[in-house]
């Protein structure tokens, strides 16, 4: 074989080996490194996206929990307010009922006392007439007894009227203004329907604005002749 051919073949082989070692192989290694880096970057981006999603879910869950807590607190506050309002209304109704009952009892006592006075006076007059017919001295004794009985009955009537007056004064005291009790007194009076309606309207206004209580009480007293 020609020596030059052999040398040329060796040179070609060496050139091919050099190309593979210094060009092709480094290019493959670089491509592999780039692919690995790309895969790592994609994995990191995927992990970051997953972490962001979890953070978003946690934030939404926290917001939902805060909203639920706020709604529960608002509901509890509203329930407490309604219970307090109901208790206050019940207490006012009970006080008004008690005041109305006291006024009714005082009026009944006054009527009973008046009846007692009338009966005592009638009995005294009859006794006096009988005593005059029977004897002058007996008539004097009967008249004295009748006067004493009449005085006692008048005193009882005065006490009953005083009790009724005290009850009315308590209800019509601006310092202890109770709109329901005043309205009940107006309703139970002998005033005409128009006057009752006007006075009860004024009482409702004073209930909403306590500053009007004194003037309203004065109007009620004037209408009732107190």
CORDACOR-V958017 format. One record per helix or strand of 3 or more residues. SS is the DSSP state (@ for helix, = for strand). FROM is the first residue (numbers start at 1). TO is the last residue. If there is no record, write none. Layout:
ss=SS from=FROM to=TO
ss=SS from=FROM to=TO
This chain:
ss=@ from=3 to=134
ss=@ from=136 to=171
ss=@ from=174 to=176
ss=@ from=179 to=187
ss=@ from=193 to=208
ss=@ from=210 to=224
